[in-house]
Amino acid sequence: MAMKRKVTNGRSKRIAWTKENIRDLKAHSKSKTPVAKISKLTKRSEGAIRQKALALDIGIGHRR
């Protein structure tokens, strides 16, 4: 996955979620991978991952 962020005025540009990214996120959710690890693998922030999981209505993160 060659995702490059274009920097404009000191801010990184938004990268769209592909079908492959969503498939990977769902797989990590099922295997209960910590959000910090998913963040490093996908090169996205923890907040972005949590927001996408919320939008997809999948559980991610703490399981108490």
PyMOL Python script that loads the backbone (N, CA, C, O; Angstrom):
from pymol import cmd

cmd.read_pdbstr("""\
ATOM      1  N   MET A   1       0.831  -1.173   0.000  1.00  0.00           N
ATOM      2  CA  MET A   1       0.000   0.000   0.000  1.00  0.00           C
ATOM      3  C   MET A   1       0.877   1.238   0.000  1.00  0.00           C
ATOM      4  O   MET A   1       1.530   1.549   0.996  1.00  0.00           O
ATOM      5  N   ALA A   2       0.886   1.919  -1.088  1.00  0.00           N
ATOM      6  CA  ALA A   2       1.668   3.134  -1.188  1.00  0.00           C
ATOM      7  C   ALA A   2       0.746   4.333  -1.053  1.00  0.00           C
ATOM      8  O   ALA A   2       0.322   4.920  -2.048  1.00  0.00           O
ATOM      9  N   MET A   3       0.442   4.692   0.189  1.00  0.00           N
ATOM     10  CA  MET A   3      -0.418   5.851   0.427  1.00  0.00           C
ATOM     11  C   MET A   3       0.472   7.018   0.794  1.00  0.00           C
ATOM     12  O   MET A   3       1.136   7.000   1.830  1.00  0.00           O
ATOM     13  N   LYS A   4       0.486   8.026  -0.046  1.00  0.00           N
ATOM     14  CA  LYS A   4       1.287   9.195   0.257  1.00  0.00           C
ATOM     15  C   LYS A   4       0.371  10.338   0.631  1.00  0.00           C
ATOM     16  O   LYS A   4      -0.667  10.564   0.010  1.00  0.00           O
ATOM     17  N   ARG A   5       0.772  11.034   1.638  1.00  0.00           N
ATOM     18  CA  ARG A   5       0.008  12.197   2.070  1.00  0.00           C
ATOM     19  C   ARG A   5       0.617  13.430   1.417  1.00  0.00           C
ATOM     20  O   ARG A   5       1.823  13.659   1.498  1.00  0.00           O
ATOM     21  N   LYS A   6      -0.212  14.199   0.784  1.00  0.00           N
ATOM     22  CA  LYS A   6       0.260  15.440   0.191  1.00  0.00           C
ATOM     23  C   LYS A   6       0.153  16.531   1.235  1.00  0.00           C
ATOM     24  O   LYS A   6      -0.909  16.734   1.822  1.00  0.00           O
ATOM     25  N   VAL A   7       1.234  17.224   1.466  1.00  0.00           N
ATOM     26  CA  VAL A   7       1.255  18.264   2.487  1.00  0.00           C
ATOM     27  C   VAL A   7       1.012  19.609   1.815  1.00  0.00           C
ATOM     28  O   VAL A   7       1.744  20.011   0.910  1.00  0.00           O
ATOM     29  N   THR A   8      -0.027  20.292   2.273  1.00  0.00           N
ATOM     30  CA  THR A   8      -0.329  21.626   1.784  1.00  0.00           C
ATOM     31  C   THR A   8      -0.455  22.552   2.978  1.00  0.00           C
ATOM     32  O   THR A   8      -1.284  22.334   3.862  1.00  0.00           O
ATOM     33  N   ASN A   9       0.362  23.574   2.999  1.00  0.00           N
ATOM     34  CA  ASN A   9       0.361  24.557   4.083  1.00  0.00           C
ATOM     35  C   ASN A   9       0.547  23.911   5.457  1.00  0.00           C
ATOM     36  O   ASN A   9      -0.068  24.340   6.433  1.00  0.00           O
ATOM     37  N   GLY A  10       1.386  22.892   5.531  1.00  0.00           N
ATOM     38  CA  GLY A  10       1.681  22.271   6.814  1.00  0.00           C
ATOM     39  C   GLY A  10       0.648  21.258   7.262  1.00  0.00           C
ATOM     40  O   GLY A  10       0.791  20.685   8.343  1.00  0.00           O
ATOM     41  N   ARG A  11      -0.390  21.014   6.471  1.00  0.00           N
ATOM     42  CA  ARG A  11      -1.416  20.041   6.833  1.00  0.00           C
ATOM     43  C   ARG A  11      -1.380  18.883   5.850  1.00  0.00           C
ATOM     44  O   ARG A  11      -1.120  19.074   4.662  1.00  0.00           O
ATOM     45  N   SER A  12      -1.641  17.678   6.350  1.00  0.00           N
ATOM     46  CA  SER A  12      -1.672  16.544   5.445  1.00  0.00           C
ATOM     47  C   SER A  12      -3.063  16.422   4.830  1.00  0.00           C
ATOM     48  O   SER A  12      -4.075  16.675   5.484  1.00  0.00           O
ATOM     49  N   LYS A  13      -3.088  16.033   3.576  1.00  0.00           N
ATOM     50  CA  LYS A  13      -4.343  15.949   2.849  1.00  0.00           C
ATOM     51  C   LYS A  13      -5.055  14.647   3.178  1.00  0.00           C
ATOM     52  O   LYS A  13      -4.417  13.626   3.430  1.00  0.00           O
ATOM     53  N   ARG A  14      -6.376  14.692   3.174  1.00  0.00           N
ATOM     54  CA  ARG A  14      -7.211  13.543   3.500  1.00  0.00           C
ATOM     55  C   ARG A  14      -7.036  12.437   2.473  1.00  0.00           C
ATOM     56  O   ARG A  14      -6.986  12.698   1.271  1.00  0.00           O
ATOM     57  N   ILE A  15      -6.944  11.199   2.952  1.00  0.00           N
ATOM     58  CA  ILE A  15      -6.844  10.037   2.079  1.00  0.00           C
ATOM     59  C   ILE A  15      -8.122   9.227   2.225  1.00  0.00           C
ATOM     60  O   ILE A  15      -8.517   8.875   3.337  1.00  0.00           O
ATOM     61  N   ALA A  16      -8.761   8.934   1.116  1.00  0.00           N
ATOM     62  CA  ALA A  16     -10.028   8.207   1.140  1.00  0.00           C
ATOM     63  C   ALA A  16      -9.815   6.761   1.575  1.00  0.00           C
ATOM     64  O   ALA A  16      -8.750   6.183   1.357  1.00  0.00           O
ATOM     65  N   TRP A  17     -10.843   6.190   2.194  1.00  0.00           N
ATOM     66  CA  TRP A  17     -10.806   4.795   2.614  1.00  0.00           C
ATOM     67  C   TRP A  17     -11.176   3.920   1.421  1.00  0.00           C
ATOM     68  O   TRP A  17     -12.239   4.098   0.825  1.00  0.00           O
ATOM     69  N   THR A  18     -10.313   2.984   1.074  1.00  0.00           N
ATOM     70  CA  THR A  18     -10.601   2.069  -0.029  1.00  0.00           C
ATOM     71  C   THR A  18     -11.312   0.834   0.513  1.00  0.00           C
ATOM     72  O   THR A  18     -11.375   0.623   1.724  1.00  0.00           O
ATOM     73  N   LYS A  19     -11.841   0.028  -0.387  1.00  0.00           N
ATOM     74  CA  LYS A  19     -12.501  -1.209   0.026  1.00  0.00           C
ATOM     75  C   LYS A  19     -11.522  -2.131   0.741  1.00  0.00           C
ATOM     76  O   LYS A  19     -11.889  -2.831   1.685  1.00  0.00           O
ATOM     77  N   GLU A  20     -10.290  -2.126   0.287  1.00  0.00           N
ATOM     78  CA  GLU A  20      -9.253  -2.958   0.913  1.00  0.00           C
ATOM     79  C   GLU A  20      -8.968  -2.489   2.343  1.00  0.00           C
ATOM     80  O   GLU A  20      -8.796  -3.308   3.246  1.00  0.00           O
ATOM     81  N   ASN A  21      -8.919  -1.163   2.545  1.00  0.00           N
ATOM     82  CA  ASN A  21      -8.703  -0.619   3.898  1.00  0.00           C
ATOM     83  C   ASN A  21      -9.824  -1.025   4.840  1.00  0.00           C
ATOM     84  O   ASN A  21      -9.575  -1.381   5.992  1.00  0.00           O
ATOM     85  N   ILE A  22     -11.051  -0.973   4.354  1.00  0.00           N
ATOM     86  CA  ILE A  22     -12.213  -1.337   5.170  1.00  0.00           C
ATOM     87  C   ILE A  22     -12.191  -2.829   5.483  1.00  0.00           C
ATOM     88  O   ILE A  22     -12.510  -3.234   6.601  1.00  0.00           O
ATOM     89  N   ARG A  23     -11.821  -3.640   4.513  1.00  0.00           N
ATOM     90  CA  ARG A  23     -11.719  -5.093   4.724  1.00  0.00           C
ATOM     91  C   ARG A  23     -10.678  -5.398   5.792  1.00  0.00           C
ATOM     92  O   ARG A  23     -10.904  -6.240   6.661  1.00  0.00           O
ATOM     93  N   ASP A  24      -9.539  -4.715   5.730  1.00  0.00           N
ATOM     94  CA  ASP A  24      -8.481  -4.898   6.728  1.00  0.00           C
ATOM     95  C   ASP A  24      -8.948  -4.463   8.114  1.00  0.00           C
ATOM     96  O   ASP A  24      -8.660  -5.128   9.110  1.00  0.00           O
ATOM     97  N   LEU A  25      -9.671  -3.344   8.174  1.00  0.00           N
ATOM     98  CA  LEU A  25     -10.172  -2.846   9.452  1.00  0.00           C
ATOM     99  C   LEU A  25     -11.131  -3.846  10.087  1.00  0.00           C
ATOM    100  O   LEU A  25     -11.068  -4.080  11.294  1.00  0.00           O
ATOM    101  N   LYS A  26     -12.009  -4.430   9.298  1.00  0.00           N
ATOM    102  CA  LYS A  26     -12.943  -5.426   9.808  1.00  0.00           C
ATOM    103  C   LYS A  26     -12.209  -6.676  10.289  1.00  0.00           C
ATOM    104  O   LYS A  26     -12.585  -7.273  11.298  1.00  0.00           O
ATOM    105  N   ALA A  27     -11.162  -7.068   9.566  1.00  0.00           N
ATOM    106  CA  ALA A  27     -10.369  -8.236   9.965  1.00  0.00           C
ATOM    107  C   ALA A  27      -9.668  -7.978  11.301  1.00  0.00           C
ATOM    108  O   ALA A  27      -9.623  -8.853  12.166  1.00  0.00           O
ATOM    109  N   HIS A  28      -9.124  -6.775  11.457  1.00  0.00           N
ATOM    110  CA  HIS A  28      -8.463  -6.424  12.717  1.00  0.00           C
ATOM    111  C   HIS A  28      -9.472  -6.368  13.861  1.00  0.00           C
ATOM    112  O   HIS A  28      -9.150  -6.714  14.998  1.00  0.00           O
ATOM    113  N   SER A  29     -10.681  -5.935  13.559  1.00  0.00           N
ATOM    114  CA  SER A  29     -11.723  -5.881  14.569  1.00  0.00           C
ATOM    115  C   SER A  29     -12.061  -7.283  15.069  1.00  0.00           C
ATOM    116  O   SER A  29     -12.218  -7.497  16.271  1.00  0.00           O
ATOM    117  N   LYS A  30     -12.171  -8.229  14.148  1.00  0.00           N
ATOM    118  CA  LYS A  30     -12.487  -9.609  14.527  1.00  0.00           C
ATOM    119  C   LYS A  30     -11.362 -10.251  15.323  1.00  0.00           C
ATOM    120  O   LYS A  30     -11.610 -11.035  16.239  1.00  0.00           O
ATOM    121  N   SER A  31     -10.112  -9.912  14.966  1.00  0.00           N
ATOM    122  CA  SER A  31      -8.978 -10.503  15.676  1.00  0.00           C
ATOM    123  C   SER A  31      -8.611  -9.718  16.937  1.00  0.00           C
ATOM    124  O   SER A  31      -7.650 -10.055  17.627  1.00  0.00           O
ATOM    125  N   LYS A  32      -9.389  -8.664  17.233  1.00  0.00           N
ATOM    126  CA  LYS A  32      -9.212  -7.849  18.440  1.00  0.00           C
ATOM    127  C   LYS A  32      -7.822  -7.219  18.551  1.00  0.00           C
ATOM    128  O   LYS A  32      -7.216  -7.206  19.622  1.00  0.00           O
ATOM    129  N   THR A  33      -7.333  -6.702  17.436  1.00  0.00           N
ATOM    130  CA  THR A  33      -6.050  -6.013  17.401  1.00  0.00           C
ATOM    131  C   THR A  33      -6.198  -4.650  18.081  1.00  0.00           C
ATOM    132  O   THR A  33      -7.187  -3.956  17.842  1.00  0.00           O
ATOM    133  N   PRO A  34      -5.239  -4.251  18.921  1.00  0.00           N
ATOM    134  CA  PRO A  34      -5.313  -2.933  19.563  1.00  0.00           C
ATOM    135  C   PRO A  34      -5.295  -1.799  18.528  1.00  0.00           C
ATOM    136  O   PRO A  34      -4.666  -1.915  17.477  1.00  0.00           O
ATOM    137  N   VAL A  35      -5.983  -0.722  18.838  1.00  0.00           N
ATOM    138  CA  VAL A  35      -6.104   0.401  17.913  1.00  0.00           C
ATOM    139  C   VAL A  35      -4.741   1.012  17.593  1.00  0.00           C
ATOM    140  O   VAL A  35      -4.506   1.433  16.460  1.00  0.00           O
ATOM    141  N   ALA A  36      -3.850   1.066  18.566  1.00  0.00           N
ATOM    142  CA  ALA A  36      -2.517   1.635  18.338  1.00  0.00           C
ATOM    143  C   ALA A  36      -1.760   0.841  17.274  1.00  0.00           C
ATOM    144  O   ALA A  36      -1.061   1.418  16.441  1.00  0.00           O
ATOM    145  N   LYS A  37      -1.903  -0.469  17.307  1.00  0.00           N
ATOM    146  CA  LYS A  37      -1.217  -1.306  16.328  1.00  0.00           C
ATOM    147  C   LYS A  37      -1.834  -1.140  14.937  1.00  0.00           C
ATOM    148  O   LYS A  37      -1.115  -1.071  13.940  1.00  0.00           O
ATOM    149  N   ILE A  38      -3.156  -1.077  14.873  1.00  0.00           N
ATOM    150  CA  ILE A  38      -3.839  -0.857  13.591  1.00  0.00           C
ATOM    151  C   ILE A  38      -3.409   0.487  13.011  1.00  0.00           C
ATOM    152  O   ILE A  38      -3.202   0.618  11.805  1.00  0.00           O
ATOM    153  N   SER A  39      -3.280   1.478  13.882  1.00  0.00           N
ATOM    154  CA  SER A  39      -2.877   2.816  13.467  1.00  0.00           C
ATOM    155  C   SER A  39      -1.519   2.801  12.778  1.00  0.00           C
ATOM    156  O   SER A  39      -1.339   3.440  11.741  1.00  0.00           O
ATOM    157  N   LYS A  40      -0.578   2.085  13.344  1.00  0.00           N
ATOM    158  CA  LYS A  40       0.756   2.010  12.756  1.00  0.00           C
ATOM    159  C   LYS A  40       0.753   1.239  11.447  1.00  0.00           C
ATOM    160  O   LYS A  40       1.464   1.601  10.509  1.00  0.00           O
ATOM    161  N   LEU A  41      -0.045   0.176  11.379  1.00  0.00           N
ATOM    162  CA  LEU A  41      -0.096  -0.641  10.164  1.00  0.00           C
ATOM    163  C   LEU A  41      -0.748   0.098   8.999  1.00  0.00           C
ATOM    164  O   LEU A  41      -0.307  -0.026   7.856  1.00  0.00           O
ATOM    165  N   THR A  42      -1.785   0.858   9.284  1.00  0.00           N
ATOM    166  CA  THR A  42      -2.526   1.530   8.223  1.00  0.00           C
ATOM    167  C   THR A  42      -2.039   2.955   7.949  1.00  0.00           C
ATOM    168  O   THR A  42      -2.464   3.586   6.982  1.00  0.00           O
ATOM    169  N   LYS A  43      -1.149   3.453   8.801  1.00  0.00           N
ATOM    170  CA  LYS A  43      -0.613   4.812   8.702  1.00  0.00           C
ATOM    171  C   LYS A  43      -1.727   5.856   8.769  1.00  0.00           C
ATOM    172  O   LYS A  43      -1.732   6.842   8.032  1.00  0.00           O
ATOM    173  N   ARG A  44      -2.669   5.603   9.677  1.00  0.00           N
ATOM    174  CA  ARG A  44      -3.749   6.546   9.951  1.00  0.00           C
ATOM    175  C   ARG A  44      -3.777   6.797  11.450  1.00  0.00           C
ATOM    176  O   ARG A  44      -3.252   6.000  12.227  1.00  0.00           O
ATOM    177  N   SER A  45      -4.380   7.890  11.852  1.00  0.00           N
ATOM    178  CA  SER A  45      -4.429   8.205  13.281  1.00  0.00           C
ATOM    179  C   SER A  45      -5.425   7.291  13.993  1.00  0.00           C
ATOM    180  O   SER A  45      -6.322   6.725  13.369  1.00  0.00           O
ATOM    181  N   GLU A  46      -5.254   7.160  15.295  1.00  0.00           N
ATOM    182  CA  GLU A  46      -6.176   6.338  16.091  1.00  0.00           C
ATOM    183  C   GLU A  46      -7.587   6.905  16.008  1.00  0.00           C
ATOM    184  O   GLU A  46      -8.559   6.152  15.952  1.00  0.00           O
ATOM    185  N   GLY A  47      -7.697   8.212  15.999  1.00  0.00           N
ATOM    186  CA  GLY A  47      -9.004   8.858  15.901  1.00  0.00           C
ATOM    187  C   GLY A  47      -9.705   8.540  14.594  1.00  0.00           C
ATOM    188  O   GLY A  47     -10.915   8.313  14.567  1.00  0.00           O
ATOM    189  N   ALA A  48      -8.932   8.525  13.496  1.00  0.00           N
ATOM    190  CA  ALA A  48      -9.511   8.218  12.186  1.00  0.00           C
ATOM    191  C   ALA A  48     -10.032   6.786  12.152  1.00  0.00           C
ATOM    192  O   ALA A  48     -11.086   6.510  11.579  1.00  0.00           O
ATOM    193  N   ILE A  49      -9.282   5.883  12.770  1.00  0.00           N
ATOM    194  CA  ILE A  49      -9.691   4.478  12.801  1.00  0.00           C
ATOM    195  C   ILE A  49     -10.939   4.307  13.650  1.00  0.00           C
ATOM    196  O   ILE A  49     -11.861   3.584  13.273  1.00  0.00           O
ATOM    197  N   ARG A  50     -10.966   4.974  14.795  1.00  0.00           N
ATOM    198  CA  ARG A  50     -12.143   4.882  15.669  1.00  0.00           C
ATOM    199  C   ARG A  50     -13.382   5.473  15.000  1.00  0.00           C
ATOM    200  O   ARG A  50     -14.473   4.915  15.116  1.00  0.00           O
ATOM    201  N   GLN A  51     -13.222   6.598  14.300  1.00  0.00           N
ATOM    202  CA  GLN A  51     -14.358   7.225  13.628  1.00  0.00           C
ATOM    203  C   GLN A  51     -14.893   6.349  12.501  1.00  0.00           C
ATOM    204  O   GLN A  51     -16.106   6.251  12.312  1.00  0.00           O
ATOM    205  N   LYS A  52     -13.990   5.711  11.750  1.00  0.00           N
ATOM    206  CA  LYS A  52     -14.433   4.847  10.655  1.00  0.00           C
ATOM    207  C   LYS A  52     -15.130   3.609  11.207  1.00  0.00           C
ATOM    208  O   LYS A  52     -16.139   3.166  10.659  1.00  0.00           O
ATOM    209  N   ALA A  53     -14.599   3.054  12.284  1.00  0.00           N
ATOM    210  CA  ALA A  53     -15.231   1.887  12.917  1.00  0.00           C
ATOM    211  C   ALA A  53     -16.621   2.255  13.430  1.00  0.00           C
ATOM    212  O   ALA A  53     -17.552   1.456  13.329  1.00  0.00           O
ATOM    213  N   LEU A  54     -16.761   3.456  13.977  1.00  0.00           N
ATOM    214  CA  LEU A  54     -18.055   3.919  14.450  1.00  0.00           C
ATOM    215  C   LEU A  54     -19.040   4.063  13.289  1.00  0.00           C
ATOM    216  O   LEU A  54     -20.206   3.687  13.407  1.00  0.00           O
ATOM    217  N   ALA A  55     -18.565   4.606  12.172  1.00  0.00           N
ATOM    218  CA  ALA A  55     -19.416   4.781  10.995  1.00  0.00           C
ATOM    219  C   ALA A  55     -19.845   3.435  10.402  1.00  0.00           C
ATOM    220  O   ALA A  55     -20.952   3.301   9.882  1.00  0.00           O
ATOM    221  N   LEU A  56     -18.952   2.439  10.489  1.00  0.00           N
ATOM    222  CA  LEU A  56     -19.256   1.102   9.965  1.00  0.00           C
ATOM    223  C   LEU A  56     -20.008   0.243  10.977  1.00  0.00           C
ATOM    224  O   LEU A  56     -20.449  -0.862  10.663  1.00  0.00           O
ATOM    225  N   ASP A  57     -20.149   0.763  12.191  1.00  0.00           N
ATOM    226  CA  ASP A  57     -20.827   0.056  13.281  1.00  0.00           C
ATOM    227  C   ASP A  57     -20.138  -1.264  13.625  1.00  0.00           C
ATOM    228  O   ASP A  57     -20.785  -2.297  13.798  1.00  0.00           O
ATOM    229  N   ILE A  58     -18.805  -1.203  13.720  1.00  0.00           N
ATOM    230  CA  ILE A  58     -18.040  -2.367  14.141  1.00  0.00           C
ATOM    231  C   ILE A  58     -17.315  -2.022  15.441  1.00  0.00           C
ATOM    232  O   ILE A  58     -16.901  -0.882  15.647  1.00  0.00           O
ATOM    233  N   GLY A  59     -17.167  -3.011  16.306  1.00  0.00           N
ATOM    234  CA  GLY A  59     -16.492  -2.798  17.569  1.00  0.00           C
ATOM    235  C   GLY A  59     -14.997  -2.789  17.397  1.00  0.00           C
ATOM    236  O   GLY A  59     -14.434  -3.612  16.675  1.00  0.00           O
ATOM    237  N   ILE A  60     -14.352  -1.847  18.068  1.00  0.00           N
ATOM    238  CA  ILE A  60     -12.901  -1.748  17.989  1.00  0.00           C
ATOM    239  C   ILE A  60     -12.406  -1.086  19.267  1.00  0.00           C
ATOM    240  O   ILE A  60     -13.100  -0.246  19.840  1.00  0.00           O
ATOM    241  N   GLY A  61     -11.230  -1.451  19.711  1.00  0.00           N
ATOM    242  CA  GLY A  61     -10.680  -0.830  20.913  1.00  0.00           C
ATOM    243  C   GLY A  61     -10.991  -1.631  22.154  1.00  0.00           C
ATOM    244  O   GLY A  61     -10.887  -2.858  22.159  1.00  0.00           O
ATOM    245  N   HIS A  62     -11.375  -0.927  23.216  1.00  0.00           N
ATOM    246  CA  HIS A  62     -11.616  -1.573  24.510  1.00  0.00           C
ATOM    247  C   HIS A  62     -12.775  -2.555  24.465  1.00  0.00           C
ATOM    248  O   HIS A  62     -13.830  -2.272  23.897  1.00  0.00           O
ATOM    249  N   ARG A  63     -12.562  -3.700  25.067  1.00  0.00           N
ATOM    250  CA  ARG A  63     -13.626  -4.704  25.193  1.00  0.00           C
ATOM    251  C   ARG A  63     -13.673  -5.104  26.659  1.00  0.00           C
ATOM    252  O   ARG A  63     -12.908  -5.963  27.097  1.00  0.00           O
ATOM    253  N   ARG A  64     -14.555  -4.494  27.405  1.00  0.00           N
ATOM    254  CA  ARG A  64     -14.623  -4.761  28.833  1.00  0.00           C
ATOM    255  C   ARG A  64     -15.815  -5.614  29.150  1.00  0.00           C
ATOM    256  O   ARG A  64     -16.043  -5.947  30.313  1.00  0.00           O
TER     257      ARG A  64
END
""", "prot")
cmd.dss("prot")
cmd.show_as("cartoon", "prot")
cmd.util.cbc("prot")
cmd.orient("prot")
